[in-house]
Amino acid sequence: MKIIETPMAPNPRRVRIFMAEKGIENVPFEQRDIMAGDFKEPAFTELNPFQCVPVLILDDGTAISESIAICRYFEEVQPDPPLFGEGALGHALVEMWQRRAELGLFFHVTQVFRHLHPKMGHLEVPQVPAWGEANKGKVGDMLRIFDERLRTTRFIAGETFSIADITALVAIDFMKPAKMTLPDGLEGIARWHSEVAARPSAKA
Protein backbone atom coordinates (compact mmCIF):
# COMPACT_ATOMS: atom_id res chain seq x y z
CA MET A 1 0.00 0.00 0.00
CA LYS A 2 1.17 3.51 -0.81
CA ILE A 3 -0.15 6.98 -1.56
CA ILE A 4 1.02 8.97 -4.56
CA GLU A 5 0.91 12.68 -3.83
CA THR A 6 2.37 16.14 -4.34
CA PRO A 7 3.26 17.56 -0.90
CA MET A 8 2.27 21.20 -1.52
CA ALA A 9 -1.09 20.44 -3.16
CA PRO A 10 -4.23 20.94 -1.06
CA ASN A 11 -6.00 17.64 -1.78
CA PRO A 12 -3.13 15.43 -0.57
CA ARG A 13 -2.97 17.58 2.56
CA ARG A 14 -6.59 16.70 3.33
CA VAL A 15 -5.69 13.02 3.28
CA ARG A 16 -2.55 13.52 5.38
CA ILE A 17 -4.50 15.43 8.04
CA PHE A 18 -7.20 12.76 8.05
CA MET A 19 -4.62 9.99 8.49
CA ALA A 20 -2.87 11.93 11.25
CA GLU A 21 -6.16 12.28 13.13
CA LYS A 22 -6.60 8.51 12.81
CA GLY A 23 -3.04 7.80 13.88
CA ILE A 24 -2.34 5.93 10.63
CA GLU A 25 1.42 6.08 10.15
CA ASN A 26 2.36 2.92 8.25
CA VAL A 27 1.43 4.03 4.73
CA PRO A 28 4.38 5.29 2.64
CA PHE A 29 4.08 8.31 0.35
CA GLU A 30 5.48 8.51 -3.17
CA GLN A 31 6.08 12.04 -4.39
CA ARG A 32 5.27 13.29 -7.90
CA ASP A 33 5.96 16.73 -9.36
CA ILE A 34 2.84 18.32 -10.84
CA MET A 35 4.82 21.21 -12.30
CA ALA A 36 7.09 18.81 -14.22
CA GLY A 37 4.15 17.05 -15.85
CA ASP A 38 4.50 13.77 -13.96
CA PHE A 39 0.71 13.33 -13.92
CA LYS A 40 0.56 13.19 -17.71
CA GLU A 41 2.82 10.14 -17.96
CA PRO A 42 1.01 7.08 -19.38
CA ALA A 43 1.70 4.93 -16.30
CA PHE A 44 0.13 7.49 -13.97
CA THR A 45 -2.75 8.20 -16.32
CA GLU A 46 -3.57 4.50 -16.25
CA LEU A 47 -3.89 4.74 -12.46
CA ASN A 48 -5.98 7.92 -12.60
CA PRO A 49 -7.26 9.13 -15.98
CA PHE A 50 -8.07 12.50 -14.38
CA GLN A 51 -4.31 12.99 -13.86
CA CYS A 52 -4.43 14.33 -10.31
CA VAL A 53 -3.39 13.33 -6.81
CA PRO A 54 -3.70 11.82 -4.30
CA VAL A 55 -4.00 8.20 -5.41
CA LEU A 56 -4.09 5.34 -2.91
CA ILE A 57 -2.62 2.11 -4.27
CA LEU A 58 -3.70 -0.97 -2.32
CA ASP A 59 -1.59 -4.10 -1.97
CA ASP A 60 -3.61 -5.86 -4.69
CA GLY A 61 -2.98 -3.00 -7.11
CA THR A 62 -6.39 -1.35 -6.76
CA ALA A 63 -6.10 2.41 -7.32
CA ILE A 64 -8.40 4.73 -5.37
CA SER A 65 -8.37 8.42 -6.24
CA GLU A 66 -10.40 11.40 -4.99
CA SER A 67 -9.48 12.64 -1.52
CA ILE A 68 -12.79 11.92 0.18
CA ALA A 69 -12.96 8.41 -1.29
CA ILE A 70 -9.51 7.72 0.18
CA CYS A 71 -10.59 9.14 3.54
CA ARG A 72 -13.72 6.99 3.52
CA TYR A 73 -11.57 3.93 2.89
CA PHE A 74 -9.47 4.69 5.96
CA GLU A 75 -12.62 5.48 7.97
CA GLU A 76 -13.87 1.94 7.29
CA VAL A 77 -10.49 0.35 7.98
CA GLN A 78 -10.03 2.30 11.23
CA PRO A 79 -13.38 3.64 12.52
CA ASP A 80 -12.00 5.42 15.60
CA PRO A 81 -12.01 8.29 15.99
CA PRO A 82 -15.04 8.74 13.70
CA LEU A 83 -14.48 11.64 11.31
CA PHE A 84 -17.59 11.16 9.16
CA GLY A 85 -20.01 11.43 12.06
CA GLU A 86 -21.87 8.89 14.19
CA GLY A 87 -25.43 7.65 13.76
CA ALA A 88 -27.93 8.69 11.11
CA LEU A 89 -28.05 12.35 12.12
CA GLY A 90 -24.32 12.66 12.68
CA HIS A 91 -23.52 11.12 9.30
CA ALA A 92 -26.01 13.39 7.55
CA LEU A 93 -24.73 16.58 9.20
CA VAL A 94 -21.10 15.80 8.42
CA GLU A 95 -21.98 14.92 4.82
CA MET A 96 -23.96 18.15 4.44
CA TRP A 97 -21.21 20.40 5.79
CA GLN A 98 -18.43 18.47 4.07
CA ARG A 99 -20.14 19.02 0.71
CA ARG A 100 -20.67 22.68 1.49
CA ALA A 101 -17.02 23.05 2.46
CA GLU A 102 -15.82 21.23 -0.64
CA LEU A 103 -18.18 22.58 -3.30
CA GLY A 104 -18.82 26.00 -1.82
CA LEU A 105 -15.40 26.92 -0.44
CA PHE A 106 -12.57 24.57 -1.42
CA PHE A 107 -13.60 24.47 -5.09
CA HIS A 108 -13.82 28.23 -5.46
CA VAL A 109 -10.48 28.88 -3.73
CA THR A 110 -8.77 26.42 -6.07
CA GLN A 111 -10.40 28.07 -9.09
CA VAL A 112 -8.97 31.43 -8.02
CA PHE A 113 -5.53 29.83 -7.73
CA ARG A 114 -5.65 27.85 -10.96
CA HIS A 115 -6.98 30.67 -13.12
CA LEU A 116 -5.02 33.61 -11.71
CA HIS A 117 -1.65 32.25 -10.61
CA PRO A 118 0.95 32.69 -13.40
CA LYS A 119 2.68 29.39 -12.65
CA MET A 120 -0.53 27.46 -13.33
CA GLY A 121 -0.82 28.67 -16.91
CA HIS A 122 0.65 25.52 -18.46
CA LEU A 123 -1.61 23.27 -16.38
CA GLU A 124 -4.93 25.13 -16.51
CA VAL A 125 -5.56 25.41 -20.23
CA PRO A 126 -7.14 27.77 -20.93
CA GLN A 127 -6.63 30.01 -17.94
CA VAL A 128 -9.64 32.33 -17.69
CA PRO A 129 -8.72 35.26 -15.42
CA ALA A 130 -12.30 36.54 -15.38
CA TRP A 131 -13.43 33.20 -13.95
CA GLY A 132 -10.72 33.38 -11.30
CA GLU A 133 -11.86 36.85 -10.29
CA ALA A 134 -15.51 35.78 -10.23
CA ASN A 135 -14.71 33.02 -7.78
CA LYS A 136 -13.30 35.48 -5.25
CA GLY A 137 -16.80 36.73 -4.57
CA LYS A 138 -18.10 33.19 -4.19
CA VAL A 139 -15.37 32.49 -1.61
CA GLY A 140 -16.42 35.57 0.35
CA ASP A 141 -20.07 34.56 0.31
CA MET A 142 -19.31 31.09 1.64
CA LEU A 143 -16.95 32.38 4.31
CA ARG A 144 -19.76 34.49 5.74
CA ILE A 145 -22.05 31.46 5.87
CA PHE A 146 -19.41 29.40 7.66
CA ASP A 147 -18.66 32.27 10.02
CA GLU A 148 -22.30 32.46 11.07
CA ARG A 149 -22.32 28.71 11.65
CA LEU A 150 -19.14 28.81 13.72
CA ARG A 151 -20.52 31.45 16.03
CA THR A 152 -22.90 28.80 17.39
CA THR A 153 -20.94 25.53 17.11
CA ARG A 154 -17.42 24.55 18.11
CA PHE A 155 -16.73 22.75 14.84
CA ILE A 156 -18.35 23.00 11.43
CA ALA A 157 -20.64 19.96 11.64
CA GLY A 158 -21.32 20.31 15.36
CA GLU A 159 -19.34 19.78 18.55
CA THR A 160 -17.00 17.13 17.14
CA PHE A 161 -14.08 17.56 14.73
CA SER A 162 -14.79 15.99 11.35
CA ILE A 163 -13.79 15.74 7.70
CA ALA A 164 -15.77 18.97 7.14
CA ASP A 165 -13.28 20.82 9.36
CA ILE A 166 -10.36 19.29 7.46
CA THR A 167 -11.71 20.41 4.10
CA ALA A 168 -12.50 23.91 5.33
CA LEU A 169 -9.10 24.28 7.05
CA VAL A 170 -7.21 23.27 3.92
CA ALA A 171 -9.37 25.56 1.78
CA ILE A 172 -8.81 28.58 4.02
CA ASP A 173 -5.08 27.92 4.31
CA PHE A 174 -4.91 27.60 0.51
CA MET A 175 -6.22 31.14 0.23
CA LYS A 176 -2.65 32.35 0.95
CA PRO A 177 -1.05 30.91 -2.23
CA ALA A 178 -4.21 32.03 -4.07
CA LYS A 179 -3.32 35.56 -2.85
CA MET A 180 -6.55 36.00 -0.92
CA THR A 181 -7.04 37.14 2.66
CA LEU A 182 -9.84 36.54 5.13
CA PRO A 183 -12.27 39.47 5.32
CA ASP A 184 -12.38 41.40 8.58
CA GLY A 185 -14.99 40.62 11.18
CA LEU A 186 -15.19 36.83 10.75
CA GLU A 187 -14.91 36.16 14.47
CA GLY A 188 -16.43 32.69 14.27
CA ILE A 189 -13.95 31.53 11.64
CA ALA A 190 -11.05 33.21 13.45
CA ARG A 191 -11.86 31.38 16.69
CA TRP A 192 -12.36 28.06 14.90
CA HIS A 193 -9.26 28.39 12.69
CA SER A 194 -7.06 29.15 15.70
CA GLU A 195 -8.26 25.94 17.35
CA VAL A 196 -8.09 23.55 14.40
CA ALA A 197 -4.79 24.94 13.08
CA ALA A 198 -3.26 24.18 16.49
CA ARG A 199 -4.13 20.49 16.27
CA PRO A 200 -1.01 18.35 15.66
CA SER A 201 -2.64 16.88 12.53
CA ALA A 202 -2.68 20.30 10.85
CA LYS A 203 1.08 20.02 10.41
CA ALA A 204 0.83 16.73 8.52
Summary of the structure (lengths in Angstrom):
residues: 204
radius of gyration: 17.0
end to end distance: 18.8
largest distance: 50.4
contacts: 622
relative contact order: 0.14
helix: 57%
strand: 7%
